[in-house]
Amino acid sequence: MGSAMRRGFTQLLDALQPFGLRETSKGWTSRCPAHDDHNPSLDIKPGDNGSPLLKCWAGCSSEDVLKALGLSWAEVLRD
């Protein structure tokens, strides 16, 4: 993603490292920190404006994911 990535986005990816973060062709995947995830169910990709889009296929909200990581949208969206 290069220099267009927000600092907060990088912080989010760093926080997901212990959950098995790995790069995919469309972004990243990880075990979800908001539930007892044994198989990666969290997809992370950059939105059109450089903000992260989070999708937990088990149904956790983006807010729950960030809360489990000790982050807020304000931190993740900072430049």
FIDRENBA-71519 format. One record per atom (N, C-alpha, C, O): residue number from 1; residue in three letters; chain; atom name; y, x, z. Coordinates in steps of 0.02 Angstrom, whole numbers, plus 50000, padded with zeros to 5 digits. Example, Ala and Ser with C-alpha at 12.3 -4.5 7.8 and 13.67 -1.06 7.14 Angstrom:
2
{1,Ala,A,N,{49716,50660,50390}};
{1,Ala,A,CA,{49775,50615,50390}};
{1,Ala,A,C,{49835,50660,50390}};
{1,Ala,A,O,{49834,50712,50423}};
{2,Ser,A,N,{49888,50642,50354}};
{2,Ser,A,CA,{49947,50684,50357}};
{2,Ser,A,C,{50002,50645,50394}};
{2,Ser,A,O,{50057,50670,50402}};
END
This chain:
79
{1,Met,A,N,{49940,50041,50000}};
{1,Met,A,CA,{50000,50000,50000}};
{1,Met,A,C,{50062,50043,50000}};
{1,Met,A,O,{50115,50020,49977}};
{2,Gly,A,N,{50058,50103,50025}};
{2,Gly,A,CA,{50113,50150,50018}};
{2,Gly,A,C,{50173,50134,50061}};
{2,Gly,A,O,{50167,50104,50115}};
{3,Ser,A,N,{50232,50155,50037}};
{3,Ser,A,CA,{50293,50151,50076}};
{3,Ser,A,C,{50317,50079,50085}};
{3,Ser,A,O,{50360,50067,50127}};
{4,Ala,A,N,{50291,50032,50046}};
{4,Ala,A,CA,{50312,49962,50052}};
{4,Ala,A,C,{50284,49930,50116}};
{4,Ala,A,O,{50306,49876,50136}};
{5,Met,A,N,{50235,49963,50148}};
{5,Met,A,CA,{50205,49935,50208}};
{5,Met,A,C,{50254,49940,50267}};
{5,Met,A,O,{50284,49993,50278}};
{6,Arg,A,N,{50262,49886,50302}};
{6,Arg,A,CA,{50305,49885,50361}};
{6,Arg,A,C,{50274,49927,50416}};
{6,Arg,A,O,{50213,49933,50421}};
{7,Arg,A,N,{50316,49957,50458}};
{7,Arg,A,CA,{50292,49996,50515}};
{7,Arg,A,C,{50247,49953,50560}};
{7,Arg,A,O,{50196,49976,50585}};
{8,Gly,A,N,{50267,49890,50570}};
{8,Gly,A,CA,{50229,49845,50611}};
{8,Gly,A,C,{50160,49831,50582}};
{8,Gly,A,O,{50111,49822,50619}};
{9,Phe,A,N,{50155,49829,50516}};
{9,Phe,A,CA,{50091,49819,50482}};
{9,Phe,A,C,{50045,49878,50497}};
{9,Phe,A,O,{49986,49869,50511}};
{10,Thr,A,N,{50073,49938,50495}};
{10,Thr,A,CA,{50035,49998,50511}};
{10,Thr,A,C,{50011,49996,50584}};
{10,Thr,A,O,{49955,50015,50599}};
{11,Gln,A,N,{50054,49972,50628}};
{11,Gln,A,CA,{50036,49965,50699}};
{11,Gln,A,C,{49978,49916,50707}};
{11,Gln,A,O,{49932,49928,50746}};
{12,Leu,A,N,{49979,49861,50669}};
{12,Leu,A,CA,{49924,49813,50670}};
{12,Leu,A,C,{49859,49845,50648}};
{12,Leu,A,O,{49808,49837,50681}};
{13,Leu,A,N,{49861,49881,50593}};
{13,Leu,A,CA,{49800,49914,50568}};
{13,Leu,A,C,{49774,49965,50618}};
{13,Leu,A,O,{49714,49971,50628}};
{14,Asp,A,N,{49819,50002,50649}};
{14,Asp,A,CA,{49799,50051,50700}};
{14,Asp,A,C,{49764,50016,50759}};
{14,Asp,A,O,{49714,50041,50785}};
{15,Ala,A,N,{49791,49958,50780}};
{15,Ala,A,CA,{49762,49921,50836}};
{15,Ala,A,C,{49693,49894,50818}};
{15,Ala,A,O,{49652,49882,50863}};
{16,Leu,A,N,{49679,49883,50755}};
{16,Leu,A,CA,{49614,49857,50733}};
{16,Leu,A,C,{49562,49911,50723}};
{16,Leu,A,O,{49503,49895,50712}};
{17,Gln,A,N,{49580,49974,50726}};
{17,Gln,A,CA,{49532,50029,50715}};
{17,Gln,A,C,{49470,50023,50760}};
{17,Gln,A,O,{49415,50032,50736}};
{18,Pro,A,N,{49478,50008,50825}};
{18,Pro,A,CA,{49419,50003,50868}};
{18,Pro,A,C,{49372,49944,50850}};
{18,Pro,A,O,{49316,49941,50876}};
{19,Phe,A,N,{49395,49900,50808}};
{19,Phe,A,CA,{49355,49842,50788}};
{19,Phe,A,C,{49322,49852,50720}};
{19,Phe,A,O,{49300,49803,50688}};
{20,Gly,A,N,{49318,49914,50699}};
{20,Gly,A,CA,{49282,49929,50637}};
{20,Gly,A,C,{49322,49915,50574}};
{20,Gly,A,O,{49294,49895,50523}};
{21,Leu,A,N,{49387,49926,50576}};
{21,Leu,A,CA,{49430,49915,50518}};
{21,Leu,A,C,{49405,49957,50459}};
{21,Leu,A,O,{49392,50016,50465}};
{22,Arg,A,N,{49400,49923,50401}};
{22,Arg,A,CA,{49384,49960,50340}};
{22,Arg,A,C,{49423,49931,50281}};
{22,Arg,A,O,{49437,49871,50279}};
{23,Glu,A,N,{49439,49973,50236}};
{23,Glu,A,CA,{49478,49953,50177}};
{23,Glu,A,C,{49432,49919,50126}};
{23,Glu,A,O,{49374,49939,50117}};
{24,Thr,A,N,{49458,49867,50094}};
{24,Thr,A,CA,{49422,49831,50041}};
{24,Thr,A,C,{49466,49833,49978}};
{24,Thr,A,O,{49520,49862,49978}};
{25,Ser,A,N,{49442,49803,49925}};
{25,Ser,A,CA,{49480,49803,49863}};
{25,Ser,A,C,{49544,49760,49868}};
{25,Ser,A,O,{49591,49769,49830}};
{26,Lys,A,N,{49545,49713,49917}};
{26,Lys,A,CA,{49603,49668,49924}};
{26,Lys,A,C,{49644,49680,49987}};
{26,Lys,A,O,{49694,49647,49997}};
{27,Gly,A,N,{49623,49726,50028}};
{27,Gly,A,CA,{49658,49739,50091}};
{27,Gly,A,C,{49612,49774,50140}};
{27,Gly,A,O,{49589,49830,50127}};
{28,Trp,A,N,{49598,49740,50196}};
{28,Trp,A,CA,{49555,49768,50248}};
{28,Trp,A,C,{49513,49712,50278}};
{28,Trp,A,O,{49529,49653,50271}};
{29,Thr,A,N,{49459,49732,50312}};
{29,Thr,A,CA,{49418,49685,50350}};
{29,Thr,A,C,{49402,49718,50416}};
{29,Thr,A,O,{49401,49779,50422}};
{30,Ser,A,N,{49390,49676,50466}};
{30,Ser,A,CA,{49377,49701,50534}};
{30,Ser,A,C,{49340,49647,50573}};
{30,Ser,A,O,{49341,49588,50554}};
{31,Arg,A,N,{49308,49668,50627}};
{31,Arg,A,CA,{49285,49618,50675}};
{31,Arg,A,C,{49347,49588,50707}};
{31,Arg,A,O,{49396,49623,50718}};
{32,Cys,A,N,{49345,49524,50722}};
{32,Cys,A,CA,{49403,49490,50750}};
{32,Cys,A,C,{49407,49504,50825}};
{32,Cys,A,O,{49358,49493,50861}};
{33,Pro,A,N,{49465,49528,50849}};
{33,Pro,A,CA,{49471,49541,50921}};
{33,Pro,A,C,{49479,49479,50964}};
{33,Pro,A,O,{49477,49483,51025}};
{34,Ala,A,N,{49489,49421,50932}};
{34,Ala,A,CA,{49502,49359,50969}};
{34,Ala,A,C,{49438,49321,50988}};
{34,Ala,A,O,{49442,49272,51025}};
{35,His,A,N,{49381,49343,50963}};
{35,His,A,CA,{49318,49312,50983}};
{35,His,A,C,{49263,49365,50982}};
{35,His,A,O,{49273,49420,50957}};
{36,Asp,A,N,{49206,49348,51008}};
{36,Asp,A,CA,{49149,49394,51012}};
{36,Asp,A,C,{49118,49401,50943}};
{36,Asp,A,O,{49067,49370,50927}};
{37,Asp,A,N,{49149,49443,50903}};
{37,Asp,A,CA,{49131,49450,50832}};
{37,Asp,A,C,{49081,49508,50824}};
{37,Asp,A,O,{49095,49564,50844}};
{38,His,A,N,{49024,49493,50794}};
{38,His,A,CA,{48974,49545,50782}};
{38,His,A,C,{48973,49567,50709}};
{38,His,A,O,{48948,49621,50693}};
{39,Asn,A,N,{49000,49526,50665}};
{39,Asn,A,CA,{49006,49543,50594}};
{39,Asn,A,C,{49079,49534,50574}};
{39,Asn,A,O,{49110,49486,50596}};
{40,Pro,A,N,{49106,49578,50535}};
{40,Pro,A,CA,{49177,49573,50517}};
{40,Pro,A,C,{49194,49504,50488}};
{40,Pro,A,O,{49168,49485,50435}};
{41,Ser,A,N,{49238,49468,50522}};
{41,Ser,A,CA,{49258,49402,50497}};
{41,Ser,A,C,{49334,49398,50488}};
{41,Ser,A,O,{49360,49345,50470}};
{42,Leu,A,N,{49370,49452,50502}};
{42,Leu,A,CA,{49442,49452,50496}};
{42,Leu,A,C,{49462,49489,50432}};
{42,Leu,A,O,{49446,49547,50422}};
{43,Asp,A,N,{49498,49454,50389}};
{43,Asp,A,CA,{49526,49484,50328}};
{43,Asp,A,C,{49601,49495,50339}};
{43,Asp,A,O,{49635,49452,50366}};
{44,Ile,A,N,{49625,49553,50318}};
{44,Ile,A,CA,{49695,49571,50324}};
{44,Ile,A,C,{49718,49593,50255}};
{44,Ile,A,O,{49687,49636,50225}};
{45,Lys,A,N,{49772,49564,50231}};
{45,Lys,A,CA,{49799,49587,50167}};
{45,Lys,A,C,{49875,49580,50169}};
{45,Lys,A,O,{49902,49541,50208}};
{46,Pro,A,N,{49909,49617,50126}};
{46,Pro,A,CA,{49982,49612,50124}};
{46,Pro,A,C,{50004,49551,50085}};
{46,Pro,A,O,{49977,49535,50032}};
{47,Gly,A,N,{50053,49516,50113}};
{47,Gly,A,CA,{50082,49459,50078}};
{47,Gly,A,C,{50133,49484,50027}};
{47,Gly,A,O,{50145,49544,50022}};
{48,Asp,A,N,{50161,49438,49990}};
{48,Asp,A,CA,{50210,49456,49938}};
{48,Asp,A,C,{50270,49494,49965}};
{48,Asp,A,O,{50298,49536,49931}};
{49,Asn,A,N,{50289,49479,50028}};
{49,Asn,A,CA,{50348,49512,50057}};
{49,Asn,A,C,{50330,49573,50100}};
{49,Asn,A,O,{50373,49600,50134}};
{50,Gly,A,N,{50267,49594,50098}};
{50,Gly,A,CA,{50245,49652,50137}};
{50,Gly,A,C,{50221,49635,50206}};
{50,Gly,A,O,{50198,49679,50242}};
{51,Ser,A,N,{50226,49572,50226}};
{51,Ser,A,CA,{50201,49551,50292}};
{51,Ser,A,C,{50126,49542,50289}};
{51,Ser,A,O,{50099,49523,50236}};
{52,Pro,A,N,{50091,49554,50344}};
{52,Pro,A,CA,{50018,49546,50344}};
{52,Pro,A,C,{49998,49473,50343}};
{52,Pro,A,O,{50029,49431,50376}};
{53,Leu,A,N,{49946,49458,50306}};
{53,Leu,A,CA,{49913,49393,50307}};
{53,Leu,A,C,{49846,49403,50342}};
{53,Leu,A,O,{49806,49445,50321}};
{54,Leu,A,N,{49834,49365,50394}};
{54,Leu,A,CA,{49773,49370,50433}};
{54,Leu,A,C,{49731,49307,50424}};
{54,Leu,A,O,{49757,49251,50427}};
{55,Lys,A,N,{49667,49316,50411}};
{55,Lys,A,CA,{49622,49259,50403}};
{55,Lys,A,C,{49557,49274,50440}};
{55,Lys,A,O,{49519,49318,50419}};
{56,Cys,A,N,{49545,49238,50495}};
{56,Cys,A,CA,{49482,49243,50530}};
{56,Cys,A,C,{49438,49186,50505}};
{56,Cys,A,O,{49455,49128,50512}};
{57,Trp,A,N,{49382,49204,50476}};
{57,Trp,A,CA,{49337,49155,50447}};
{57,Trp,A,C,{49298,49116,50500}};
{57,Trp,A,O,{49263,49068,50483}};
{58,Ala,A,N,{49304,49136,50563}};
{58,Ala,A,CA,{49274,49098,50618}};
{58,Ala,A,C,{49323,49047,50646}};
{58,Ala,A,O,{49305,49005,50687}};
{59,Gly,A,N,{49386,49049,50623}};
{59,Gly,A,CA,{49435,48999,50643}};
{59,Gly,A,C,{49488,49020,50692}};
{59,Gly,A,O,{49530,48979,50711}};
{60,Cys,A,N,{49489,49082,50714}};
{60,Cys,A,CA,{49542,49105,50759}};
{60,Cys,A,C,{49609,49104,50723}};
{60,Cys,A,O,{49613,49120,50664}};
{61,Ser,A,N,{49661,49085,50759}};
{61,Ser,A,CA,{49728,49084,50729}};
{61,Ser,A,C,{49755,49156,50727}};
{61,Ser,A,O,{49733,49199,50764}};
{62,Ser,A,N,{49803,49167,50683}};
{62,Ser,A,CA,{49836,49232,50679}};
{62,Ser,A,C,{49868,49250,50746}};
{62,Ser,A,O,{49866,49308,50767}};
{63,Glu,A,N,{49897,49201,50780}};
{63,Glu,A,CA,{49928,49212,50845}};
{63,Glu,A,C,{49876,49236,50896}};
{63,Glu,A,O,{49890,49280,50936}};
{64,Asp,A,N,{49816,49205,50894}};
{64,Asp,A,CA,{49763,49226,50940}};
{64,Asp,A,C,{49741,49298,50926}};
{64,Asp,A,O,{49728,49336,50973}};
{65,Val,A,N,{49737,49317,50863}};
{65,Val,A,CA,{49718,49385,50844}};
{65,Val,A,C,{49770,49434,50871}};
{65,Val,A,O,{49753,49484,50902}};
{66,Leu,A,N,{49834,49420,50859}};
{66,Leu,A,CA,{49887,49465,50882}};
{66,Leu,A,C,{49887,49469,50958}};
{66,Leu,A,O,{49894,49523,50986}};
{67,Lys,A,N,{49880,49412,50991}};
{67,Lys,A,CA,{49880,49411,51065}};
{67,Lys,A,C,{49823,49454,51092}};
{67,Lys,A,O,{49832,49491,51140}};
{68,Ala,A,N,{49764,49450,51061}};
{68,Ala,A,CA,{49706,49490,51083}};
{68,Ala,A,C,{49719,49564,51075}};
{68,Ala,A,O,{49690,49605,51110}};
{69,Leu,A,N,{49762,49582,51028}};
{69,Leu,A,CA,{49780,49652,51016}};
{69,Leu,A,C,{49840,49674,51058}};
{69,Leu,A,O,{49858,49733,51057}};
{70,Gly,A,N,{49871,49627,51094}};
{70,Gly,A,CA,{49931,49643,51132}};
{70,Gly,A,C,{49992,49651,51089}};
{70,Gly,A,O,{50039,49686,51108}};
{71,Leu,A,N,{49993,49618,51031}};
{71,Leu,A,CA,{50049,49622,50984}};
{71,Leu,A,C,{50082,49554,50975}};
{71,Leu,A,O,{50053,49502,50992}};
{72,Ser,A,N,{50141,49554,50949}};
{72,Ser,A,CA,{50177,49492,50932}};
{72,Ser,A,C,{50197,49495,50859}};
{72,Ser,A,O,{50197,49549,50828}};
{73,Trp,A,N,{50214,49437,50831}};
{73,Trp,A,CA,{50239,49437,50761}};
{73,Trp,A,C,{50302,49479,50755}};
{73,Trp,A,O,{50311,49512,50704}};
{74,Ala,A,N,{50345,49479,50805}};
{74,Ala,A,CA,{50406,49519,50802}};
{74,Ala,A,C,{50390,49593,50792}};
{74,Ala,A,O,{50424,49627,50754}};
{75,Glu,A,N,{50339,49617,50827}};
{75,Glu,A,CA,{50319,49687,50820}};
{75,Glu,A,C,{50288,49700,50751}};
{75,Glu,A,O,{50303,49751,50719}};
{76,Val,A,N,{50246,49655,50729}};
{76,Val,A,CA,{50210,49664,50666}};
{76,Val,A,C,{50256,49659,50605}};
{76,Val,A,O,{50243,49690,50554}};
{77,Leu,A,N,{50308,49619,50610}};
{77,Leu,A,CA,{50353,49608,50554}};
{77,Leu,A,C,{50410,49658,50550}};
{77,Leu,A,O,{50451,49654,50504}};
{78,Arg,A,N,{50415,49703,50597}};
{78,Arg,A,CA,{50471,49750,50595}};
{78,Arg,A,C,{50462,49801,50539}};
{78,Arg,A,O,{50407,49818,50519}};
{79,Asp,A,N,{50518,49823,50514}};
{79,Asp,A,CA,{50518,49872,50459}};
{79,Asp,A,C,{50512,49942,50485}};
{79,Asp,A,O,{50511,49990,50445}};
END
